[in-house]
Amino acid sequence: MTWLGQKPDNDLPRSTTTQATPTPQPMAHTTPYTAETPKRMEAITVANIGKSLHIKGELSGSEDLTIDGKVEGKISLNGQHVTIGPNGHVTAEIHAKSVIVGGQMKGNVIADDRVEIAATGSMMGDVRAPRVVLVDGARFKGSIDMDGKGPATTTASTTSTRSTANTQPTTPAPTSEPAYAGSAKS
């Protein structure tokens, strides 16, 4: 090979491997920081409450939450996702962007996007969300409000209309008059 007018050295033995000179690289961090890093980190930031943890009180924050332990109180994670794992036991009021119930939940849920009760999930309480999913096998007892208007309050009329998922619609109560004709007196 010629380089700047030099003649090739045909007399030298050639090796089958060539050794390239490494180009200097800037020092790299384990996770490169870019303008997108904060957005990416927010998307993957999830707090986890493990199986052996028991929390009483009020939880609030700005990251997603997965619960596999026991939580009692109030959970306010506006704009975030809450997942109750199959081992989770929650007795609380939850307000979040979306809630997935895979364990046991007692209390009311207000979601800005959706609530899903998985096949392993069991919920007793009222739900207010624009989208509600009850997977086959899920257990639910409470009321569902998909309108999203007005505050979510439990009143006497709401509690009297509670039903269990997987039940058939009830028929109206019979009236005092018979529903058949033919026994009219003359």
Order of alpha helices (4+ residues) and beta strands (2+ residues): alpha-beta-beta-beta-beta-beta-beta-beta-beta-beta-beta-beta-beta-alpha-beta
